[in-house]
Amino acid sequence: MTFSSNNSNLLNFYSSPIGKKIITGVTGLGLTVFVLLHMIGNLVLFASPEAYNQLAYFLNSLGILLYGFEFILLGLVIFHVAIAIAIQFNKQQARPIDYNQFKSAGKPSKQTISSRTMIVTGLVLLVFLAIHLQSFKFGTYYPTIIKGVEMRDLARLVIEKFHNPVYAFGYTGVMVLLGLHLRHGIWSAFQSLGAMNARLSSVIYALGFVFAVAIALGFLILPLAIYFGM
């Protein structure tokens, strides 16, 4: 009886508008942490190809721990995308005819191009994720030996890919969209979780903007540096 009641409560929470927003916020913040760590890992290539390859080798050597992390990450992506689409669908059902013009509701309003394109930028990022995994995680395996240890030369693959203008500038464009997505997403996540009051709202919105710009720049600097031979 208790088990059935708990299942019912979870289903009601998942089905409710508030529950959907909270789950989207939690999964979004989890993915944001991953994006930050991934960006830092990318920047290691500026230190040296050897350091970058050694980092990749270390992560792969974690074995089951890495698989567990990837499984959790996959779950976050699935939940985040599925619920975001459900929220958008419910909005469309509630207002089948879109407005001809968007106008800000005034100072408290956080309506921007970032907030209005969340579903579009999110879907572009999802498609990009599939291409990115196919290109790098499951891409060409170049072997190399560093300090007597054979490992994958991932740095060579990255440099090779970003010498291609289509991939270099395509990647750069998607990172700009990532920044747009994060700009509103971070503030919205904290708001959904009730983690800020009215006084903190503008501060967190501003910090979210700075963080989004920093993440976008941190990602796009690498392909541009490689492509232009810096």
N, CA, C and O of each residue as an XYZ file, in Angstrom:
920
protein
N       0.834     -1.199      0.000
C       0.000      0.000      0.000
C       0.873      1.255      0.000
O       0.625      2.205     -0.743
N       1.898      1.235      0.849
C       2.810      2.376      0.926
C       3.569      2.541     -0.378
O       3.756      3.654     -0.868
N       4.007      1.403     -0.939
C       4.753      1.431     -2.196
C       3.895      2.034     -3.305
O       4.366      2.861     -4.084
N       2.624      1.611     -3.369
C       1.703      2.117     -4.377
C       1.459      3.612     -4.179
O       1.387      4.374     -5.143
N       1.333      4.019     -2.906
C       1.108      5.434     -2.588
C       2.305      6.283     -2.997
O       2.140      7.374     -3.542
N       3.522      5.776     -2.732
C       4.742      6.496     -3.109
C       4.845      6.654     -4.619
O       5.214      7.713     -5.127
N       4.508      5.563     -5.334
C       4.531      5.612     -6.803
C       3.542      6.647     -7.329
O       3.825      7.375     -8.280
N       2.374      6.695     -6.687
C       1.349      7.648     -7.095
C       1.807      9.082     -6.854
O       1.579      9.966     -7.680
N       2.462      9.301     -5.699
C       2.966     10.642     -5.380
C       4.043     11.083     -6.371
O       4.071     12.236     -6.802
N       4.934     10.145     -6.729
C       5.996     10.459     -7.690
C       5.414     10.782     -9.058
O       5.871     11.701     -9.737
N       4.391     10.009     -9.459
C       3.758     10.232    -10.752
C       3.051     11.582    -10.783
O       3.111     12.306    -11.776
N       2.372     11.913     -9.665
C       1.687     13.204     -9.576
C       2.692     14.354     -9.629
O       2.452     15.377    -10.270
N       3.827     14.167     -8.939
C       4.873     15.190     -8.939
C       5.431     15.376    -10.344
O       5.608     16.504    -10.803
N       5.705     14.268    -11.023
C       6.250     14.316    -12.377
C       5.262     14.954    -13.345
O       5.659     15.665    -14.268
N       3.969     14.698    -13.130
C       2.938     15.193    -14.047
C       2.573     16.651    -13.806
O       2.036     17.313    -14.694
N       2.862     17.153    -12.610
C       2.464     18.521    -12.276
C       3.395     19.541    -12.929
O       4.569     19.243    -13.147
N       2.890     20.755    -13.248
C       3.733     21.802    -13.840
C       4.924     22.158    -12.949
O       6.032     22.365    -13.444
N       4.695     22.231    -11.637
C       5.784     22.568    -10.706
C       6.830     21.462    -10.689
O       8.031     21.733    -10.700
N       6.369     20.214    -10.663
C       7.290     19.079    -10.663
C       8.156     19.063    -11.908
O       9.359     18.810    -11.843
N       7.528     19.338    -13.044
C       8.277     19.371    -14.307
C       9.355     20.454    -14.269
O      10.484     20.232    -14.706
N       9.001     21.618    -13.748
C       9.969     22.717    -13.685
C      11.128     22.390    -12.744
O      12.281     22.710    -13.032
N      10.813     21.752    -11.622
C      11.859     21.391    -10.663
C      12.807     20.358    -11.270
O      14.026     20.479    -11.145
N      12.247     19.343    -11.926
C      13.083     18.309    -12.549
C      13.942     18.909    -13.655
O      15.120     18.579    -13.787
N      13.339     19.796    -14.453
C      14.104     20.462    -15.509
C      15.238     21.285    -14.914
O      16.347     21.306    -15.449
N      14.953     21.971    -13.789
C      15.974     22.778    -13.125
C      17.122     21.946    -12.590
O      18.288     22.286    -12.789
N      16.793     20.848    -11.905
C      17.819     19.978    -11.313
C      18.679     19.345    -12.404
O      19.907     19.356    -12.316
N      18.033     18.792    -13.434
C      18.792     18.151    -14.521
C      19.617     19.189    -15.288
O      20.741     18.919    -15.711
N      19.035     20.381    -15.457
C      19.754     21.444    -16.161
C      21.011     21.872    -15.415
O      22.060     22.073    -16.027
N      20.912     22.011    -14.104
C      22.084     22.403    -13.316
C      23.132     21.288    -13.322
O      24.334     21.554    -13.350
N      22.663     20.034    -13.293
C      23.603     18.913    -13.375
C      24.363     18.917    -14.684
O      25.573     18.690    -14.703
N      23.667     19.172    -15.776
C      24.319     19.241    -17.091
C      25.234     20.458    -17.202
O      26.247     20.416    -17.899
N      24.875     21.538    -16.516
C      25.716     22.739    -16.520
C      27.059     22.467    -15.846
O      28.099     22.932    -16.311
N      27.028     21.711    -14.748
C      28.271     21.338    -14.063
C      29.146     20.508    -14.997
O      30.357     20.714    -15.076
N      28.515     19.561    -15.708
C      29.280     18.743    -16.661
C      29.888     19.603    -17.761
O      31.053     19.425    -18.118
N      29.105     20.536    -18.300
C      29.588     21.420    -19.366
C      30.804     22.208    -18.900
O      31.769     22.375    -19.646
N      30.749     22.691    -17.657
C      31.884     23.437    -17.094
C      33.133     22.559    -17.022
O      34.218     22.985    -17.418
N      32.980     21.335    -16.518
C      34.116     20.412    -16.395
C      34.662     20.040    -17.778
O      35.874     19.933    -17.969
N      33.762     19.846    -18.729
C      34.169     19.504    -20.091
C      34.968     20.648    -20.724
O      35.961     20.420    -21.414
N      34.514     21.884    -20.476
C      35.220     23.039    -21.015
C      36.636     23.132    -20.440
O      37.596     23.387    -21.168
N      36.751     22.923    -19.131
C      38.068     22.962    -18.476
C      38.979     21.890    -19.071
O      40.162     22.128    -19.317
N      38.403     20.699    -19.300
C      39.178     19.615    -19.909
C      39.668     19.975    -21.298
O      40.802     19.663    -21.662
N      38.812     20.632    -22.078
C      39.209     21.060    -23.419
C      40.396     22.007    -23.387
O      41.298     21.917    -24.220
N      40.390     22.921    -22.412
C      41.436     23.944    -22.341
C      42.811     23.361    -21.992
O      43.836     24.017    -22.177
N      42.819     22.122    -21.485
C      44.095     21.458    -21.179
C      44.935     21.297    -22.449
O      46.162     21.234    -22.378
N      44.274     21.232    -23.612
C      45.002     21.090    -24.873
C      45.930     22.282    -25.122
O      46.930     22.152    -25.829
N      45.600     23.449    -24.540
C      46.472     24.618    -24.675
C      47.790     24.407    -23.924
O      48.812     24.999    -24.270
N      47.754     23.557    -22.891
C      48.990     23.256    -22.149
C      49.914     22.435    -23.042
O      51.070     22.801    -23.253
N      49.398     21.323    -23.566
C      50.158     20.484    -24.506
C      49.284     19.313    -24.946
O      48.399     18.892    -24.201
N      49.520     18.783    -26.147
C      48.785     17.594    -26.593
C      48.999     16.408    -25.650
O      48.088     15.610    -25.428
N      50.212     16.303    -25.098
C      50.515     15.191    -24.190
C      49.643     15.256    -22.936
O      49.097     14.245    -22.493
N      49.522     16.460    -22.370
C      48.704     16.625    -21.164
C      47.244     16.289    -21.456
O      46.559     15.682    -20.633
N      46.783     16.689    -22.627
C      45.399     16.423    -23.035
C      45.162     14.926    -23.191
O      44.149     14.400    -22.731
N      46.100     14.242    -23.841
C      45.964     12.798    -24.029
C      46.038     12.051    -22.701
O      45.332     11.064    -22.496
N      46.890     12.524    -21.809
C      47.008     11.881    -20.498
C      45.730     12.053    -19.673
O      45.332     11.148    -18.939
N      45.097     13.213    -19.797
C      43.823     13.431    -19.105
C      42.765     12.470    -19.637
O      42.031     11.854    -18.864
N      42.692     12.347    -20.965
C      41.722     11.430    -21.580
C      42.008      9.986    -21.160
O      41.086      9.213    -20.897
N      43.284      9.634    -21.102
C      43.683      8.280    -20.699
C      43.274      8.012    -19.253
O      42.766      6.938    -18.932
N      43.497      8.991    -18.390
C      43.121      8.848    -16.976
C      41.619      8.631    -16.828
O      41.184      7.759    -16.075
N      40.834      9.422    -17.545
C      39.380      9.294    -17.455
C      38.918      7.924    -17.937
O      38.050      7.306    -17.320
N      39.499      7.447    -19.042
C      39.134      6.117    -19.554
C      39.567      5.000    -18.611
O      38.940      3.942    -18.560
N      40.647      5.245    -17.860
C      41.141      4.223    -16.930
C      40.219      4.054    -15.720
O      40.364      3.094    -14.962
N      39.270      4.982    -15.535
C      38.331      4.864    -14.412
C      37.348      3.709    -14.604
O      36.701      3.264    -13.656
N      37.249      3.235    -15.846
C      36.445      2.044    -16.124
C      34.989      2.176    -15.740
O      34.262      3.008    -16.283
N      34.562      1.333    -14.783
C      33.146      1.269    -14.408
C      32.650      2.584    -13.819
O      31.473      2.921    -13.953
N      33.537      3.327    -13.168
C      33.150      4.630    -12.624
C      32.783      5.595    -13.747
O      31.816      6.350    -13.643
N      33.563      5.560    -14.811
C      33.276      6.407    -15.966
C      31.965      5.995    -16.620
O      31.164      6.847    -17.003
N      31.744      4.685    -16.749
C      30.497      4.197    -17.337
C      29.296      4.622    -16.489
O      28.250      5.000    -17.017
N      29.464      4.554    -15.172
C      28.401      4.979    -14.269
C      28.089      6.458    -14.433
O      26.926      6.861    -14.458
N      29.143      7.262    -14.544
C      28.964      8.702    -14.737
C      28.272      8.985    -16.062
O      27.383      9.833    -16.135
N      28.682      8.272    -17.113
C      28.064      8.466    -18.431
C      26.599      8.041    -18.425
O      25.768      8.653    -19.097
N      26.285      6.994    -17.668
C      24.899      6.531    -17.551
C      24.038      7.594    -16.870
O      22.921      7.874    -17.305
N      24.572      8.182    -15.796
C      23.856      9.253    -15.087
C      23.676     10.459    -16.006
O      22.615     11.081    -16.038
N      24.722     10.771    -16.742
C      24.685     11.897    -17.671
C      23.624     11.679    -18.751
O      22.888     12.599    -19.105
N      23.555     10.461    -19.264
C      22.549     10.124    -20.274
C      21.144     10.293    -19.701
O      20.244     10.800    -20.370
N      20.971      9.857    -18.443
C      19.675     10.006    -17.779
C      19.283     11.468    -17.629
O      18.125     11.830    -17.840
N      20.250     12.312    -17.263
C      19.986     13.747    -17.121
C      19.549     14.354    -18.454
O      18.612     15.150    -18.511
N      20.244     13.964    -19.523
C      19.906     14.488    -20.856
C      18.494     14.072    -21.250
O      17.709     14.898    -21.715
N      18.167     12.782    -21.064
C      16.853     12.258    -21.456
C      15.738     12.959    -20.691
O      14.758     13.410    -21.283
N      15.893     13.050    -19.358
C      14.872     13.697    -18.538
C      14.737     15.176    -18.896
O      13.631     15.698    -19.032
N      15.879     15.836    -19.043
C      15.863     17.275    -19.320
C      15.164     17.569    -20.646
O      14.323     18.464    -20.724
N      15.510     16.823    -21.674
C      14.923     17.045    -23.000
C      13.444     16.661    -23.012
O      12.612     17.415    -23.516
N      13.116     15.498    -22.462
C      11.734     15.012    -22.495
C      10.790     15.963    -21.760
O       9.705     16.270    -22.254
N      11.202     16.423    -20.590
C      10.319     17.290    -19.805
C      10.247     18.688    -20.421
O       9.194     19.327    -20.401
N      11.367     19.158    -20.966
C      11.359     20.473    -21.626
C      10.390     20.457    -22.815
O       9.652     21.419    -23.030
N      10.394     19.370    -23.580
C       9.470     19.253    -24.719
C       8.024     19.190    -24.225
O       7.128     19.777    -24.830
N       7.805     18.466    -23.108
C       6.456     18.361    -22.545
C       5.954     19.725    -22.073
O       4.790     20.067    -22.283
N       6.832     20.501    -21.438
C       6.456     21.845    -20.981
C       6.103     22.726    -22.169
O       5.107     23.448    -22.139
N       6.924     22.664    -23.220
C       6.665     23.453    -24.425
C       5.353     23.041    -25.080
O       4.591     23.889    -25.544
N       5.093     21.742    -25.115
C       3.852     21.229    -25.710
C       2.637     21.734    -24.936
O       1.633     22.129    -25.529
N       2.739     21.718    -23.605
C       1.636     22.203    -22.762
C       1.393     23.691    -22.978
O       0.250     24.147    -22.967
N       2.479     24.450    -23.177
C       2.345     25.888    -23.449
C       1.620     26.115    -24.770
O       0.756     26.986    -24.881
N       1.986     25.317    -25.766
C       1.361     25.441    -27.077
C      -0.118     25.070    -27.026
O      -0.946     25.675    -27.707
N      -0.440     24.061    -26.206
C      -1.830     23.644    -26.057
C      -2.649     24.726    -25.378
O      -3.805     24.964    -25.726
N      -2.020     25.388    -24.390
C      -2.717     26.440    -23.656
C      -2.887     27.697    -24.499
O      -3.836     28.457    -24.310
N      -1.941     27.916    -25.449
C      -1.992     29.098    -26.303
C      -1.634     28.696    -27.731
O      -0.526     28.958    -28.199
N      -2.593     28.049    -28.425
C      -2.306     27.532    -29.770
C      -1.937     28.607    -30.783
O      -1.200     28.330    -31.729
N      -2.437     29.831    -30.604
C      -2.119     30.920    -31.530
C      -1.035     31.786    -30.895
O      -1.249     32.393    -29.846
N       0.112     31.835    -31.529
C       1.245     32.579    -30.979
C       1.020     34.078    -31.138
O       0.278     34.531    -32.010
N       1.690     34.834    -30.262
C       1.616     36.284    -30.362
C       2.377     36.767    -31.596
O       3.387     36.180    -31.984
N       1.880     37.847    -32.207
C       2.568     38.434    -33.355
C       3.816     39.187    -32.928
O       4.797     39.261    -33.668
N       3.765     39.748    -31.716
C       4.876     40.553    -31.232
C       5.181     40.192    -29.805
O       4.279     39.912    -29.016
N       6.458     40.199    -29.472
C       6.875     39.976    -28.099
C       7.242     41.317    -27.492
O       7.988     42.095    -28.087
N       6.713     41.586    -26.301
C       7.069     42.808    -25.596
C       7.428     42.464    -24.163
O       6.812     41.598    -23.542
N       8.424     43.147    -23.655
C       8.820     42.924    -22.268
C       7.727     43.421    -21.345
O       7.077     44.431    -21.612
N       7.535     42.690    -20.248
C       6.533     43.092    -19.265
C       7.066     44.147    -18.316
O       6.382     44.529    -17.366
N       8.264     44.616    -18.558
C       8.847     45.628    -17.668
C      10.088     45.099    -17.005
O      10.597     44.039    -17.369
N      10.574     45.835    -16.035
C      11.856     45.521    -15.391
C      11.942     44.123    -14.798
O      12.953     43.450    -15.000
N      10.904     43.644    -14.058
C      11.048     42.306    -13.479
C      11.099     41.204    -14.522
O      11.588     40.109    -14.242
N      10.596     41.480    -15.733
C      10.529     40.446    -16.760
C      11.923     40.027    -17.220
O      12.818     40.857    -17.383
N      12.083     38.717    -17.425
C      13.369     38.191    -17.910
C      13.190     37.629    -19.318
O      13.936     36.746    -19.741
N      12.183     38.153    -20.050
C      11.929     37.671    -21.405
C      12.950     38.268    -22.365
O      13.026     39.483    -22.543
N      13.731     37.384    -22.977
C      14.761     37.797    -23.926
C      14.751     36.803    -25.077
O      13.984     35.840    -25.071
N      15.602     37.040    -26.059
C      15.745     36.068    -27.145
C      16.205     34.728    -26.593
O      15.876     33.675    -27.140
N      16.962     34.772    -25.513
C      17.433     33.538    -24.868
C      16.268     32.733    -24.312
O      16.201     31.520    -24.511
N      15.351     33.395    -23.618
C      14.215     32.684    -23.014
C      13.229     32.190    -24.073
O      12.612     31.137    -23.909
N      13.084     32.954    -25.161
C      12.104     32.604    -26.188
C      12.579     31.513    -27.129
O      11.781     30.921    -27.856
N      13.884     31.244    -27.117
C      14.422     30.230    -28.046
C      14.965     29.005    -27.311
O      15.722     28.227    -27.892
N      14.595     28.823    -26.056
C      15.140     27.720    -25.258
C      14.920     26.362    -25.918
O      15.836     25.542    -25.977
N      13.709     26.124    -26.410
C      13.418     24.816    -27.005
C      14.204     24.627    -28.303
O      14.648     23.518    -28.603
N      14.378     25.705    -29.075
C      15.114     25.623    -30.344
C      16.595     25.364    -30.077
O      17.184     24.451    -30.655
N      17.197     26.173    -29.198
C      18.624     25.988    -28.895
C      18.855     24.633    -28.245
O      19.877     23.990    -28.484
N      17.904     24.199    -27.420
C      18.034     22.892    -26.774
C      18.057     21.754    -27.769
O      18.866     20.835    -27.639
N      17.174     21.797    -28.772
C      17.122     20.745    -29.782
C      18.364     20.765    -30.675
O      18.868     19.714    -31.073
N      18.852     21.971    -30.987
C      20.099     22.068    -31.767
C      21.254     21.438    -30.983
O      22.074     20.717    -31.552
N      21.313     21.712    -29.689
C      22.369     21.145    -28.847
C      22.266     19.625    -28.768
O      23.281     18.931    -28.699
N      21.039     19.112    -28.777
C      20.834     17.658    -28.737
C      21.383     17.006    -30.008
O      22.069     15.987    -29.939
N      21.079     17.593    -31.160
C      21.595     17.074    -32.437
C      23.118     17.174    -32.459
O      23.810     16.252    -32.890
N      23.623     18.311    -31.985
C      25.075     18.510    -31.931
C      25.744     17.464    -31.044
O      26.825     16.971    -31.367
N      25.100     17.127    -29.925
C      25.669     16.138    -28.999
C      25.888     14.805    -29.702
O      26.925     14.166    -29.525
N      24.907     14.387    -30.501
C      25.028     13.116    -31.228
C      26.193     13.171    -32.219
O      26.968     12.220    -32.322
N      26.314     14.289    -32.949
C      27.408     14.450    -33.911
C      28.752     14.505    -33.201
O      29.737     13.928    -33.662
N      28.781     15.206    -32.074
C      30.006     15.372    -31.289
C      30.516     14.025    -30.762
O      31.714     13.747    -30.819
N      29.611     13.202    -30.254
C      29.993     11.879    -29.744
C      30.517     10.997    -30.873
O      31.511     10.288    -30.714
N      29.833     11.053    -32.014
C      30.266     10.240    -33.159
C      31.642     10.689    -33.661
O      32.446      9.869    -34.105
N      31.902     11.986    -33.589
C      33.156     12.535    -34.116
C      34.346     12.282    -33.198
O      35.451     12.017    -33.670
N      34.124     12.363    -31.889
C      35.245     12.268    -30.951
C      35.251     10.989    -30.117
O      36.217     10.227    -30.168
N      34.197     10.744    -29.356
C      34.196      9.542    -28.509
C      34.296      8.279    -29.344
O      35.025      7.350    -28.996
N      33.552      8.247    -30.458
C      33.557      7.068    -31.322
C      34.294      7.340    -32.634
O      34.136      6.603    -33.608
N      35.091      8.393    -32.649
C      35.832      8.758    -33.850
C      37.096      7.932    -34.039
O      37.319      6.950    -33.331
N      37.911      8.334    -34.988
C      39.138      7.602    -35.330
C      40.048      7.440    -34.111
O      40.263      8.376    -33.342
N      40.569      6.234    -33.962
C      41.489      5.956    -32.853
C      42.925      6.033    -33.377
O      43.382      5.154    -34.107
N      43.628      7.106    -32.989
C      45.038      7.246    -33.331
C      45.861      6.849    -32.105
O      45.699      7.449    -31.042
N      46.740      5.852    -32.229
C      47.547      5.454    -31.060
C      48.774      6.356    -30.902
O      49.307      6.888    -31.875
N      49.199      6.508    -29.664
C      50.435      7.235    -29.369
C      51.032      6.650    -28.096
O      50.347      5.966    -27.335
N      52.305      6.923    -27.873
C      52.972      6.437    -26.657
C      53.531      7.647    -25.907
O      54.293      8.441    -26.460
N      53.139      7.768    -24.646
C      53.617      8.853    -23.791
C      54.194      8.245    -22.517
O      53.503      7.542    -21.781
N      55.453      8.524    -22.274
C      56.155      7.986    -21.099
C      56.031      6.466    -21.019
O      55.828      5.898    -19.946
N      56.157      5.827    -22.177
C      56.141      4.367    -22.227
C      54.766      3.738    -22.168
O      54.650      2.512    -22.143
N      53.716      4.554    -22.145
C      52.350      4.030    -22.054
C      51.616      4.304    -23.359
O      51.580      5.438    -23.837
N      51.030      3.254    -23.933
C      50.257      3.443    -25.165
C      48.864      3.950    -24.815
O      48.206      3.432    -23.913
N      48.434      4.958    -25.534
C      47.107      5.535    -25.295
C      46.581      6.145    -26.582
O      47.279      6.186    -27.596
N      45.355      6.615    -26.531
C      44.738      7.231    -27.714
C      45.261      8.653    -27.897
O      45.360      9.421    -26.941
N      45.592      8.985    -29.137
C      46.030     10.346    -29.448
C      44.793     11.174    -29.792
O      44.534     11.478    -30.957
N      44.032     11.533    -28.747
C      42.807     12.293    -28.937
C      43.115     13.715    -29.397
O      42.334     14.317    -30.133
N      44.248     14.245    -28.965
C      44.641     15.594    -29.374
C      44.785     15.683    -30.888
O      44.378     16.671    -31.500
N      45.359     14.659    -31.483
C      45.529     14.642    -32.941
C      44.170     14.692    -33.638
O      43.991     15.412    -34.621
N      43.218     13.921    -33.118
C      41.883     13.892    -33.709
C      41.204     15.257    -33.585
O      40.588     15.735    -34.538
N      41.317     15.884    -32.410
C      40.706     17.202    -32.187
C      41.291     18.231    -33.148
O      40.553     18.983    -33.785
N      42.614     18.261    -33.249
C      43.287     19.214    -34.141
C      42.906     18.962    -35.596
O      42.701     19.900    -36.366
N      42.814     17.694    -35.958
C      42.422     17.322    -37.322
C      41.010     17.814    -37.639
O      40.764     18.375    -38.707
N      40.086     17.597    -36.699
C      38.691     17.998    -36.904
C      38.558     19.514    -37.037
O      37.839     20.010    -37.904
N      39.259     20.243    -36.166
C      39.099     21.695    -36.148
C      39.900     22.414    -37.237
O      39.827     23.637    -37.358
N      40.653     21.663    -38.018
C      41.259     22.247    -39.209
C      40.262     22.261    -40.366
O      40.487     22.898    -41.395
N      39.157     21.544    -40.173
C      38.071     21.538    -41.148
C      37.176     22.749    -40.877
O      36.592     22.836    -39.797
N      37.049     23.692    -41.830
C      36.275     24.910    -41.567
C      34.811     24.649    -41.223
O      34.223     25.376    -40.423
N      34.221     23.615    -41.824
C      32.822     23.303    -41.538
C      32.654     22.951    -40.061
O      31.743     23.443    -39.397
N      33.548     22.089    -39.552
C      33.444     21.678    -38.153
C      33.869     22.808    -37.216
O      33.237     23.033    -36.184
N      34.936     23.517    -37.576
C      35.441     24.579    -36.700
C      34.402     25.675    -36.503
O      34.139     26.081    -35.371
N      33.808     26.159    -37.593
C      32.854     27.262    -37.486
C      31.458     26.778    -37.092
O      30.689     27.506    -36.464
N      31.144     25.533    -37.472
C      29.883     24.955    -37.023
C      29.882     24.779    -35.517
O      28.901     25.099    -34.845
N      30.985     24.271    -34.993
C      31.155     24.089    -33.542
C      31.061     25.433    -32.839
O      30.402     25.555    -31.807
N      31.723     26.445    -33.401
C      31.705     27.785    -32.817
C      30.281     28.337    -32.743
O      29.876     28.905    -31.728
N      29.529     28.162    -33.831
C      28.143     28.636    -33.856
C      27.284     27.954    -32.811
O      26.460     28.600    -32.162
N      27.471     26.648    -32.642
C      26.691     25.905    -31.653
C      27.058     26.348    -30.237
O      26.201     26.368    -29.354
N      28.324     26.704    -30.015
C      28.731     27.165    -28.689
C      28.105     28.517    -28.345
O      27.848     28.810    -27.178
N      27.866     29.329    -29.360
C      27.144     30.593    -29.144
C      25.712     30.278    -28.702
O      25.178     30.931    -27.805
N      25.096     29.280    -29.330
C      23.744     28.861    -28.954
C      23.736     28.260    -27.550
O      22.772     28.431    -26.804
N      24.810     27.559    -27.191
C      24.932     27.023    -25.829
C      24.932     28.167    -24.822
O      24.270     28.094    -23.787
N      25.681     29.229    -25.133
C      25.700     30.395    -24.255
C      24.313     31.002    -24.103
O      23.911     31.374    -23.001
N      23.577     31.102    -25.215
C      22.206     31.626    -25.170
C      21.318     30.750    -24.284
O      20.527     31.254    -23.488
N      21.462     29.445    -24.435
C      20.652     28.491    -23.669
C      20.952     28.610    -22.173
O      20.042     28.608    -21.344
N      22.230     28.714    -21.845
C      22.628     28.808    -20.436
C      22.221     30.137    -19.816
O      21.908     30.202    -18.627
N      22.226     31.201    -20.624
C      21.920     32.527    -20.090
C      20.588     32.532    -19.348
O      20.499     33.019    -18.221
N      19.555     31.986    -19.986
C      18.241     31.942    -19.336
C      18.094     30.700    -18.466
O      17.440     30.736    -17.423
N      18.712     29.595    -18.904
C      18.521     28.321    -18.221
C      18.980     28.328    -16.776
O      18.303     27.769    -15.914
N      20.118     28.950    -16.492
C      20.655     28.969    -15.126
C      19.727     29.736    -14.200
O      19.391     29.263    -13.115
N      19.309     30.931    -14.634
C      18.397     31.732    -13.813
C      17.073     31.002    -13.606
O      16.539     30.966    -12.497
N      16.552     30.422    -14.682
C      15.276     29.723    -14.618
C      15.338     28.521    -13.675
O      14.380     28.233    -12.957
N      16.482     27.820    -13.685
C      16.643     26.645    -12.818
C      16.586     27.043    -11.351
O      15.887     26.402    -10.566
N      17.312     28.091    -10.968
C      17.300     28.555     -9.582
C      15.922     29.063     -9.184
O      15.481     28.876     -8.050
N      15.255     29.703    -10.121
C      13.904     30.195     -9.841
C      12.942     29.027     -9.608
O      12.128     29.064     -8.686
N      13.039     27.998    -10.443
C      12.168     26.824    -10.314
C      12.393     26.097     -9.001
O      11.461     25.548     -8.415
N      13.651     26.099     -8.539
C      13.984     25.409     -7.291
C      13.680     26.261     -6.068
O      13.849     25.806     -4.936
N      13.232     27.498     -6.287
C      12.919     28.381     -5.175
C      14.137     28.765     -4.369
O      14.043     29.048     -3.175
N      15.295     28.773     -5.036
C      16.557     29.009     -4.331
C      16.945     30.473     -4.274
O      18.065     30.800     -3.880
N      16.040     31.359     -4.660
C      16.386     32.780     -4.593
C      15.143     33.604     -4.282
O      14.026     33.245     -4.655
N      15.367     34.715     -3.591
C      14.271     35.633     -3.328
C      14.327     36.778     -4.328
O      15.192     36.814     -5.202
N      13.393     37.715     -4.188
C      13.299     38.808     -5.158
C      14.582     39.633     -5.229
O      14.958     40.108     -6.301
N      15.252     39.805     -4.092
C      16.475     40.624     -4.074
C      17.620     39.943     -4.812
O      18.451     40.608     -5.430
N      17.662     38.596     -4.745
C      18.750     37.854     -5.383
C      18.499     37.579     -6.857
O      19.417     37.212     -7.591
N      17.266     37.753     -7.287
C      16.904     37.398     -8.662
C      17.794     38.076     -9.704
O      18.347     37.419    -10.586
N      17.925     39.405     -9.588
C      18.730     40.144    -10.570
C      20.204     39.782    -10.486
O      20.899     39.751    -11.502
N      20.689     39.505     -9.263
C      22.095     39.142     -9.075
C      22.381     37.808     -9.749
O      23.371     37.674    -10.469
N      21.513     36.812     -9.519
C      21.705     35.491    -10.117
C      21.542     35.559    -11.633
O      22.233     34.852    -12.366
N      20.633     36.405    -12.100
C      20.460     36.564    -13.544
C      21.728     37.127    -14.178
O      22.156     36.680    -15.242
N      22.325     38.121    -13.506
C      23.562     38.729    -14.017
C      24.714     37.733    -13.981
O      25.492     37.639    -14.930
N      24.820     36.978    -12.867
C      25.885     35.979    -12.743
C      25.696     34.869    -13.781
O      26.668     34.357    -14.338
N      24.441     34.503    -14.034
C      24.154     33.493    -15.050
C      24.600     33.955    -16.424
O      25.105     33.165    -17.222
N      24.410     35.240    -16.696
C      24.838     35.807    -17.971
C      26.360     35.749    -18.113
O      26.882     35.359    -19.157
N      27.062     36.143    -17.048
C      28.534     36.116    -17.064
C      29.035     34.685    -17.244
O      29.959     34.436    -18.018
N      28.416     33.745    -16.521
C      28.810     32.338    -16.614
C      28.576     31.804    -18.023
O      29.423     31.095    -18.567
N      27.427     32.142    -18.618
C      27.091     31.668    -19.956
C      28.087     32.189    -20.985
O      28.518     31.447    -21.867
N      28.453     33.462    -20.874
C      29.425     34.050    -21.797
C      30.789     33.382    -21.622
O      31.472     33.089    -22.604
N      31.184     33.141    -20.365
C      32.477     32.513    -20.081
C      32.539     31.094    -20.646
O      33.556     30.690    -21.210
N      31.453     30.342    -20.493
C      31.396     28.974    -21.010
C      31.479     28.985    -22.538
O      32.242     28.219    -23.126
N      30.699     29.848    -23.172
C      30.709     29.919    -24.636
C      32.101     30.277    -25.154
O      32.596     29.648    -26.089
N      32.733     31.286    -24.548
C      34.076     31.689    -24.962
C      35.098     30.584    -24.701
O      35.994     30.345    -25.510
N      34.947     29.913    -23.548
C      35.874     28.837    -23.204
C      35.837     27.697    -24.199
O      36.857     27.055    -24.448
N      34.662     27.436    -24.774
C      34.532     26.368    -25.759
C      34.968     26.802    -27.157
O      35.654     26.057    -27.856
N      34.572     28.002    -27.560
C      34.836     28.380    -28.953
C      36.266     28.860    -29.206
O      36.694     28.942    -30.358
N      37.011     29.178    -28.138
C      38.387     29.645    -28.330
C      39.295     28.540    -28.886
O      40.229     28.819    -29.638
N      39.013     27.287    -28.513
C      39.862     26.179    -28.952
C      39.769     25.921    -30.466
O      40.797     25.893    -31.142
N      38.548     25.730    -31.011
C      38.480     25.488    -32.464
C      39.010     26.649    -33.284
O      39.637     26.430    -34.321
N      38.775     27.875    -32.848
C      39.260     29.031    -33.584
C      40.790     29.134    -33.525
O      41.445     29.471    -34.512
N      41.337     28.837    -32.345
C      42.801     28.867    -32.188
C      43.461     27.819    -33.074
O      44.494     28.078    -33.691
N      42.856     26.633    -33.134
C      43.409     25.562    -33.971
C      43.281     25.910    -35.451
O      44.231     25.753    -36.218
N      42.101     26.381    -35.846
C      41.866     26.673    -37.254
C      42.772     27.779    -37.772
O      43.262     27.703    -38.899
N      42.999     28.808    -36.958
C      43.836     29.929    -37.378
C      45.308     29.752    -37.006
O      46.103     30.685    -37.117
N      45.661     28.537    -36.562
C      47.051     28.201    -36.309
C      47.694     28.929    -35.143
O      48.900     29.175    -35.144
N      46.881     29.277    -34.140
C      47.428     29.988    -32.982
C      48.062     29.036    -31.962
O      48.567     29.482    -30.931
